[in-house]
């Protein structure tokens, strides 16, 4: 699967004050940078995310997957600065 950084993800990155680029890790979607320093690699290639689901299967399906994602990652996605936090904020908002 070839992943390209979505506009929605770029907007979310701007809101968080970080920059995102396609990951150099072939197993991840994004590398997250703050002040030109890489701080995280997030999003497993091969799995969907909110933008992808909206485009491919519609908003209703994407919203269901988002709720499932949030429930599955509830313990870690709210820890500011963690990989899980950036995945949540960048790929699922």
TORDREN-49859 format. One record per atom (N, C-alpha, C): x, y, z; residue in one letter; chain. Coordinates in Angstrom, 3 decimals. Example, Ala and Ser with C-alpha at 12.3 -4.5 7.8 and 13.67 -1.06 7.14 Angstrom:
BEGIN
@xx:13.190; yy:-5.690; zz:7.800; residu:a; chaine:A
@xx:12.300; yy:-4.500; zz:7.800; residu:a; chaine:A
@xx:13.200; yy:-3.300; zz:7.800; residu:a; chaine:A
@xx:12.850; yy:-2.250; zz:7.080; residu:s; chaine:A
@xx:13.670; yy:-1.060; zz:7.140; residu:s; chaine:A
@xx:12.900; yy:0.030; zz:7.870; residu:s; chaine:A
***
This chain:
BEGIN
@xx:0.846; yy:-1.189; zz:0.000; residu:x; chaine:A
@xx:0.000; yy:0.000; zz:0.000; residu:x; chaine:A
@xx:0.888; yy:1.248; zz:0.000; residu:x; chaine:A
@xx:0.624; yy:2.149; zz:-0.916; residu:x; chaine:A
@xx:1.350; yy:3.406; zz:-0.973; residu:x; chaine:A
@xx:0.525; yy:4.458; zz:-0.251; residu:x; chaine:A
@xx:1.139; yy:5.119; zz:0.709; residu:x; chaine:A
@xx:0.429; yy:6.139; zz:1.482; residu:x; chaine:A
@xx:0.943; yy:7.522; zz:1.123; residu:x; chaine:A
@xx:0.033; yy:8.456; zz:0.949; residu:x; chaine:A
@xx:0.414; yy:9.855; zz:0.759; residu:x; chaine:A
@xx:-0.241; yy:10.670; zz:1.873; residu:x; chaine:A
@xx:0.459; yy:11.687; zz:2.329; residu:x; chaine:A
@xx:-0.031; yy:12.525; zz:3.424; residu:x; chaine:A
@xx:-1.248; yy:13.312; zz:2.943; residu:x; chaine:A
@xx:-2.339; yy:13.186; zz:3.652; residu:x; chaine:A
@xx:-3.603; yy:13.830; zz:3.284; residu:x; chaine:A
@xx:-3.646; yy:15.282; zz:3.768; residu:x; chaine:A
@xx:-4.415; yy:16.122; zz:3.086; residu:x; chaine:A
@xx:-4.573; yy:17.520; zz:3.494; residu:x; chaine:A
@xx:-5.128; yy:17.630; zz:4.906; residu:x; chaine:A
@xx:-6.071; yy:16.776; zz:5.240; residu:x; chaine:A
@xx:-6.652; yy:16.779; zz:6.588; residu:x; chaine:A
@xx:-5.560; yy:16.551; zz:7.625; residu:x; chaine:A
@xx:-4.647; yy:15.641; zz:7.348; residu:x; chaine:A
@xx:-3.547; yy:15.342; zz:8.260; residu:x; chaine:A
@xx:-2.626; yy:16.551; zz:8.389; residu:x; chaine:A
@xx:-2.344; yy:17.221; zz:7.284; residu:x; chaine:A
@xx:-1.501; yy:18.421; zz:7.317; residu:x; chaine:A
@xx:-2.153; yy:19.522; zz:8.153; residu:x; chaine:A
@xx:-3.467; yy:19.672; zz:8.026; residu:x; chaine:A
@xx:-4.187; yy:20.673; zz:8.822; residu:x; chaine:A
@xx:-4.130; yy:20.314; zz:10.311; residu:x; chaine:A
@xx:-4.283; yy:19.039; zz:10.623; residu:x; chaine:A
@xx:-4.193; yy:18.606; zz:12.016; residu:x; chaine:A
@xx:-2.794; yy:18.850; zz:12.572; residu:x; chaine:A
@xx:-1.783; yy:18.617; zz:11.759; residu:x; chaine:A
@xx:-0.399; yy:18.853; zz:12.180; residu:x; chaine:A
@xx:-0.185; yy:20.336; zz:12.485; residu:x; chaine:A
@xx:-0.695; yy:21.194; zz:11.620; residu:x; chaine:A
@xx:-0.558; yy:22.634; zz:11.836; residu:x; chaine:A
@xx:-1.203; yy:23.034; zz:13.153; residu:x; chaine:A
@xx:-2.378; yy:22.485; zz:13.435; residu:x; chaine:A
@xx:-3.089; yy:22.767; zz:14.687; residu:x; chaine:A
@xx:-2.252; yy:22.363; zz:15.899; residu:x; chaine:A
@xx:-1.497; yy:21.270; zz:15.775; residu:x; chaine:A
@xx:-0.674; yy:20.771; zz:16.880; residu:x; chaine:A
@xx:0.705; yy:21.427; zz:16.939; residu:x; chaine:A
@xx:1.056; yy:22.190; zz:15.919; residu:x; chaine:A
@xx:2.360; yy:22.831; zz:15.886; residu:x; chaine:A
@xx:3.488; yy:21.880; zz:15.511; residu:x; chaine:A
@xx:3.168; yy:20.881; zz:14.701; residu:x; chaine:A
@xx:4.170; yy:19.929; zz:14.235; residu:x; chaine:A
@xx:4.121; yy:19.864; zz:12.710; residu:x; chaine:A
@xx:5.110; yy:19.212; zz:12.144; residu:x; chaine:A
@xx:5.163; yy:18.989; zz:10.702; residu:x; chaine:A
@xx:5.121; yy:17.488; zz:10.459; residu:x; chaine:A
@xx:4.483; yy:17.068; zz:9.387; residu:x; chaine:A
@xx:4.432; yy:15.646; zz:9.057; residu:x; chaine:A
@xx:4.981; yy:15.404; zz:7.661; residu:x; chaine:A
@xx:5.632; yy:14.272; zz:7.518; residu:x; chaine:A
@xx:6.149; yy:13.835; zz:6.221; residu:x; chaine:A
@xx:5.898; yy:12.346; zz:6.101; residu:x; chaine:A
@xx:5.880; yy:11.860; zz:4.878; residu:x; chaine:A
@xx:5.771; yy:10.423; zz:4.659; residu:x; chaine:A
@xx:6.927; yy:9.751; zz:5.400; residu:x; chaine:A
@xx:6.632; yy:8.696; zz:6.120; residu:x; chaine:A
@xx:7.639; yy:8.059; zz:6.965; residu:x; chaine:A
@xx:8.756; yy:7.405; zz:6.162; residu:x; chaine:A
@xx:9.941; yy:7.456; zz:6.725; residu:x; chaine:A
@xx:11.078; yy:6.741; zz:6.145; residu:x; chaine:A
@xx:11.056; yy:5.278; zz:6.569; residu:x; chaine:A
@xx:10.227; yy:4.958; zz:7.567; residu:x; chaine:A
@xx:10.032; yy:3.575; zz:8.006; residu:x; chaine:A
@xx:8.965; yy:2.958; zz:7.101; residu:x; chaine:A
@xx:9.283; yy:1.917; zz:6.354; residu:x; chaine:A
@xx:8.312; yy:1.355; zz:5.407; residu:x; chaine:A
@xx:7.064; yy:0.760; zz:6.072; residu:x; chaine:A
@xx:7.091; yy:0.577; zz:7.386; residu:x; chaine:A
@xx:5.936; yy:0.021; zz:8.094; residu:x; chaine:A
@xx:5.018; yy:1.102; zz:8.664; residu:x; chaine:A
@xx:5.427; yy:2.372; zz:8.568; residu:x; chaine:A
@xx:4.661; yy:3.480; zz:9.135; residu:x; chaine:A
@xx:4.226; yy:4.462; zz:8.053; residu:x; chaine:A
@xx:3.151; yy:5.213; zz:8.338; residu:x; chaine:A
@xx:2.628; yy:6.196; zz:7.387; residu:x; chaine:A
@xx:3.333; yy:7.543; zz:7.502; residu:x; chaine:A
@xx:3.514; yy:8.011; zz:8.743; residu:x; chaine:A
@xx:3.980; yy:9.373; zz:8.958; residu:x; chaine:A
@xx:5.157; yy:9.450; zz:9.921; residu:x; chaine:A
@xx:6.031; yy:10.401; zz:9.655; residu:x; chaine:A
@xx:7.024; yy:10.832; zz:10.625; residu:x; chaine:A
@xx:6.570; yy:12.216; zz:11.085; residu:x; chaine:A
@xx:6.636; yy:12.443; zz:12.394; residu:x; chaine:A
@xx:6.190; yy:13.698; zz:12.993; residu:x; chaine:A
@xx:7.427; yy:14.467; zz:13.467; residu:x; chaine:A
@xx:7.486; yy:15.748; zz:13.114; residu:x; chaine:A
@xx:8.638; yy:16.580; zz:13.460; residu:x; chaine:A
@xx:8.202; yy:17.813; zz:14.248; residu:x; chaine:A
@xx:9.022; yy:18.176; zz:15.212; residu:x; chaine:A
@xx:8.835; yy:19.425; zz:15.952; residu:x; chaine:A
@xx:10.196; yy:20.106; zz:15.964; residu:x; chaine:A
@xx:10.261; yy:21.349; zz:15.487; residu:x; chaine:A
@xx:11.527; yy:22.083; zz:15.390; residu:x; chaine:A
@xx:12.576; yy:21.275; zz:14.631; residu:x; chaine:A
@xx:12.168; yy:20.686; zz:13.527; residu:x; chaine:A
@xx:13.038; yy:19.890; zz:12.649; residu:x; chaine:A
@xx:13.608; yy:18.631; zz:13.301; residu:x; chaine:A
@xx:13.080; yy:18.231; zz:14.447; residu:x; chaine:A
@xx:13.525; yy:17.008; zz:15.121; residu:x; chaine:A
@xx:12.392; yy:15.976; zz:15.051; residu:x; chaine:A
@xx:12.705; yy:14.788; zz:14.581; residu:x; chaine:A
@xx:11.685; yy:13.729; zz:14.501; residu:x; chaine:A
@xx:11.316; yy:13.288; zz:15.904; residu:x; chaine:A
@xx:10.016; yy:13.333; zz:16.203; residu:x; chaine:A
@xx:9.556; yy:12.971; zz:17.538; residu:x; chaine:A
@xx:8.671; yy:11.727; zz:17.557; residu:x; chaine:A
@xx:8.216; yy:11.285; zz:16.387; residu:x; chaine:A
@xx:7.356; yy:10.099; zz:16.352; residu:x; chaine:A
@xx:7.226; yy:9.572; zz:14.926; residu:x; chaine:A
@xx:6.963; yy:8.277; zz:14.838; residu:x; chaine:A
@xx:6.542; yy:7.625; zz:13.591; residu:x; chaine:A
@xx:5.222; yy:6.952; zz:13.912; residu:x; chaine:A
@xx:4.186; yy:7.279; zz:13.144; residu:x; chaine:A
@xx:2.850; yy:6.800; zz:13.492; residu:x; chaine:A
@xx:2.104; yy:6.228; zz:12.295; residu:x; chaine:A
@xx:1.087; yy:5.438; zz:12.583; residu:x; chaine:A
@xx:0.195; yy:4.910; zz:11.567; residu:x; chaine:A
@xx:0.766; yy:3.733; zz:10.813; residu:x; chaine:A
@xx:0.313; yy:2.567; zz:11.146; residu:x; chaine:A
@xx:0.791; yy:1.371; zz:10.455; residu:x; chaine:A
@xx:0.267; yy:1.341; zz:9.018; residu:x; chaine:A
@xx:1.182; yy:1.132; zz:8.089; residu:x; chaine:A
@xx:0.797; yy:0.983; zz:6.686; residu:x; chaine:A
@xx:-0.036; yy:-0.294; zz:6.585; residu:x; chaine:A
@xx:-1.072; yy:-0.249; zz:5.805; residu:x; chaine:A
@xx:-1.928; yy:-1.418; zz:5.664; residu:x; chaine:A
@xx:-3.212; yy:-1.308; zz:6.472; residu:x; chaine:A
@xx:-3.249; yy:-0.348; zz:7.398; residu:x; chaine:A
@xx:-4.459; yy:-0.106; zz:8.173; residu:x; chaine:A
@xx:-5.064; yy:1.209; zz:7.719; residu:x; chaine:A
@xx:-6.360; yy:1.322; zz:7.834; residu:x; chaine:A
@xx:-7.042; yy:2.540; zz:7.430; residu:x; chaine:A
@xx:-6.902; yy:3.636; zz:8.467; residu:x; chaine:A
@xx:-7.345; yy:4.821; zz:8.101; residu:x; chaine:A
@xx:-7.449; yy:5.954; zz:9.010; residu:x; chaine:A
@xx:-8.676; yy:6.748; zz:8.583; residu:x; chaine:A
@xx:-9.012; yy:7.767; zz:9.352; residu:x; chaine:A
@xx:-10.261; yy:8.482; zz:9.138; residu:x; chaine:A
@xx:-10.395; yy:9.023; zz:7.708; residu:x; chaine:A
@xx:-9.378; yy:9.714; zz:7.224; residu:x; chaine:A
@xx:-9.446; yy:10.289; zz:5.873; residu:x; chaine:A
@xx:-9.594; yy:9.217; zz:4.799; residu:x; chaine:A
@xx:-8.845; yy:8.150; zz:4.955; residu:x; chaine:A
@xx:-8.896; yy:7.058; zz:3.982; residu:x; chaine:A
@xx:-10.275; yy:6.417; zz:3.966; residu:x; chaine:A
@xx:-10.833; yy:6.156; zz:5.153; residu:x; chaine:A
@xx:-12.155; yy:5.539; zz:5.228; residu:x; chaine:A
@xx:-13.229; yy:6.447; zz:4.644; residu:x; chaine:A
@xx:-13.145; yy:7.752; zz:4.909; residu:x; chaine:A
@xx:-14.132; yy:8.679; zz:4.334; residu:x; chaine:A
@xx:-14.086; yy:8.598; zz:2.816; residu:x; chaine:A
@xx:-12.898; yy:8.631; zz:2.263; residu:x; chaine:A
@xx:-12.740; yy:8.617; zz:0.806; residu:x; chaine:A
@xx:-13.215; yy:7.303; zz:0.197; residu:x; chaine:A
@xx:-12.865; yy:6.185; zz:0.821; residu:x; chaine:A
@xx:-13.138; yy:4.881; zz:0.227; residu:x; chaine:A
@xx:-14.527; yy:4.319; zz:0.563; residu:x; chaine:A
@xx:-15.043; yy:4.607; zz:1.782; residu:x; chaine:A
@xx:-16.282; yy:3.948; zz:2.197; residu:x; chaine:A
@xx:-17.340; yy:4.892; zz:2.750; residu:x; chaine:A
@xx:-17.044; yy:6.176; zz:2.801; residu:x; chaine:A
@xx:-18.027; yy:7.150; zz:3.256; residu:x; chaine:A
@xx:-17.881; yy:7.517; zz:4.726; residu:x; chaine:A
@xx:-18.486; yy:8.653; zz:5.072; residu:x; chaine:A
@xx:-18.357; yy:9.203; zz:6.421; residu:x; chaine:A
@xx:-18.993; yy:8.321; zz:7.491; residu:x; chaine:A
@xx:-20.125; yy:7.726; zz:7.216; residu:x; chaine:A
@xx:-20.786; yy:6.881; zz:8.224; residu:x; chaine:A
@xx:-19.878; yy:5.716; zz:8.623; residu:x; chaine:A
@xx:-19.280; yy:5.067; zz:7.642; residu:x; chaine:A
@xx:-18.360; yy:3.962; zz:7.922; residu:x; chaine:A
@xx:-17.137; yy:4.483; zz:8.675; residu:x; chaine:A
@xx:-16.598; yy:5.620; zz:8.233; residu:x; chaine:A
@xx:-15.421; yy:6.214; zz:8.878; residu:x; chaine:A
@xx:-15.705; yy:6.544; zz:10.341; residu:x; chaine:A
@xx:-16.887; yy:7.074; zz:10.611; residu:x; chaine:A
@xx:-17.248; yy:7.403; zz:11.996; residu:x; chaine:A
@xx:-17.315; yy:6.158; zz:12.876; residu:x; chaine:A
@xx:-17.814; yy:5.059; zz:12.341; residu:x; chaine:A
@xx:-17.848; yy:3.804; zz:13.104; residu:x; chaine:A
@xx:-16.440; yy:3.303; zz:13.396; residu:x; chaine:A
@xx:-15.580; yy:3.365; zz:12.398; residu:x; chaine:A
@xx:-14.185; yy:2.926; zz:12.584; residu:x; chaine:A
@xx:-13.454; yy:3.836; zz:13.567; residu:x; chaine:A
@xx:-13.774; yy:5.131; zz:13.534; residu:x; chaine:A
@xx:-13.159; yy:6.088; zz:14.459; residu:x; chaine:A
@xx:-13.527; yy:5.741; zz:15.901; residu:x; chaine:A
@xx:-14.795; yy:5.447; zz:16.139; residu:x; chaine:A
@xx:-15.232; yy:5.070; zz:17.495; residu:x; chaine:A
@xx:-14.532; yy:3.795; zz:17.957; residu:x; chaine:A
@xx:-14.393; yy:2.837; zz:17.070; residu:x; chaine:A
@xx:-13.703; yy:1.586; zz:17.405; residu:x; chaine:A
@xx:-12.232; yy:1.858; zz:17.714; residu:x; chaine:A
@xx:-11.592; yy:2.708; zz:16.912; residu:x; chaine:A
@xx:-10.189; yy:3.073; zz:17.138; residu:x; chaine:A
@xx:-10.038; yy:3.736; zz:18.510; residu:x; chaine:A
@xx:-10.902; yy:4.698; zz:18.796; residu:x; chaine:A
@xx:-10.815; yy:5.426; zz:20.062; residu:x; chaine:A
@xx:-10.994; yy:4.489; zz:21.256; residu:x; chaine:A
@xx:-11.918; yy:3.568; zz:21.168; residu:x; chaine:A
@xx:-12.134; yy:2.611; zz:22.260; residu:x; chaine:A
@xx:-10.919; yy:1.696; zz:22.433; residu:x; chaine:A
@xx:-10.374; yy:1.244; zz:21.341; residu:x; chaine:A
@xx:-9.239; yy:0.320; zz:21.366; residu:x; chaine:A
@xx:-7.978; yy:0.972; zz:21.944; residu:x; chaine:A
@xx:-7.816; yy:2.266; zz:21.723; residu:x; chaine:A
@xx:-6.593; yy:2.959; zz:22.140; residu:x; chaine:A
@xx:-6.830; yy:3.970; zz:23.260; residu:x; chaine:A
@xx:-7.916; yy:3.818; zz:23.990; residu:x; chaine:A
@xx:-8.301; yy:4.795; zz:24.997; residu:x; chaine:A
@xx:-7.203; yy:5.055; zz:26.037; residu:x; chaine:A
@xx:-6.497; yy:4.049; zz:26.466; residu:x; chaine:A
@xx:-5.498; yy:4.215; zz:27.529; residu:x; chaine:A
@xx:-4.292; yy:5.029; zz:27.094; residu:x; chaine:A
@xx:-3.942; yy:4.987; zz:25.815; residu:x; chaine:A
@xx:-2.702; yy:5.643; zz:25.390; residu:x; chaine:A
@xx:-2.900; yy:6.862; zz:24.510; residu:x; chaine:A
@xx:-4.033; yy:6.981; zz:23.858; residu:x; chaine:A
@xx:-4.196; yy:8.058; zz:22.877; residu:x; chaine:A
@xx:-4.316; yy:9.441; zz:23.501; residu:x; chaine:A
@xx:-4.540; yy:9.529; zz:24.800; residu:x; chaine:A
@xx:-4.676; yy:10.826; zz:25.462; residu:x; chaine:A
@xx:-3.384; yy:11.272; zz:26.153; residu:x; chaine:A
@xx:-2.328; yy:10.484; zz:26.068; residu:x; chaine:A
@xx:-1.040; yy:10.843; zz:26.671; residu:x; chaine:A
@xx:-0.289; yy:11.759; zz:25.703; residu:x; chaine:A
@xx:-0.360; yy:13.060; zz:25.983; residu:x; chaine:A
@xx:0.203; yy:14.073; zz:25.095; residu:x; chaine:A
@xx:1.679; yy:13.780; zz:24.818; residu:x; chaine:A
@xx:2.015; yy:13.785; zz:23.535; residu:x; chaine:A
@xx:3.386; yy:13.560; zz:23.112; residu:x; chaine:A
@xx:3.718; yy:12.124; zz:22.765; residu:x; chaine:A
@xx:2.838; yy:11.193; zz:23.104; residu:x; chaine:A
@xx:3.100; yy:9.782; zz:22.787; residu:x; chaine:A
@xx:2.803; yy:9.507; zz:21.312; residu:x; chaine:A
@xx:3.345; yy:8.420; zz:20.816; residu:x; chaine:A
@xx:3.054; yy:8.029; zz:19.431; residu:x; chaine:A
@xx:1.553; yy:7.856; zz:19.244; residu:x; chaine:A
@xx:0.902; yy:7.246; zz:20.225; residu:x; chaine:A
@xx:-0.536; yy:7.025; zz:20.153; residu:x; chaine:A
@xx:-1.302; yy:8.349; zz:20.092; residu:x; chaine:A
@xx:-0.854; yy:9.326; zz:20.848; residu:x; chaine:A
@xx:-1.476; yy:10.655; zz:20.829; residu:x; chaine:A
@xx:-1.393; yy:11.264; zz:19.427; residu:x; chaine:A
@xx:-0.194; yy:11.207; zz:18.835; residu:x; chaine:A
@xx:-0.039; yy:11.788; zz:17.493; residu:x; chaine:A
@xx:-0.841; yy:11.010; zz:16.446; residu:x; chaine:A
@xx:-0.889; yy:9.707; zz:16.567; residu:x; chaine:A
@xx:-1.710; yy:8.925; zz:15.637; residu:x; chaine:A
@xx:-3.163; yy:9.347; zz:15.744; residu:x; chaine:A
@xx:-3.650; yy:9.476; zz:16.963; residu:x; chaine:A
@xx:-5.041; yy:9.879; zz:17.197; residu:x; chaine:A
@xx:-5.313; yy:11.273; zz:16.634; residu:x; chaine:A
@xx:-4.472; yy:12.216; zz:16.996; residu:x; chaine:A
@xx:-4.690; yy:13.608; zz:16.612; residu:x; chaine:A
@xx:-4.477; yy:13.876; zz:15.131; residu:x; chaine:A
@xx:-3.568; yy:13.148; zz:14.508; residu:x; chaine:A
@xx:-3.245; yy:13.395; zz:13.099; residu:x; chaine:A
@xx:-4.091; yy:12.561; zz:12.141; residu:x; chaine:A
@xx:-4.325; yy:11.305; zz:12.481; residu:x; chaine:A
@xx:-4.986; yy:10.385; zz:11.548; residu:x; chaine:A
@xx:-6.470; yy:10.170; zz:11.818; residu:x; chaine:A
@xx:-6.953; yy:10.565; zz:12.993; residu:x; chaine:A
@xx:-8.335; yy:10.248; zz:13.337; residu:x; chaine:A
@xx:-9.194; yy:11.461; zz:13.682; residu:x; chaine:A
@xx:-8.707; yy:12.656; zz:13.470; residu:x; chaine:A
@xx:-9.509; yy:13.872; zz:13.737; residu:x; chaine:A
@xx:-9.950; yy:14.493; zz:12.432; residu:x; chaine:A
***
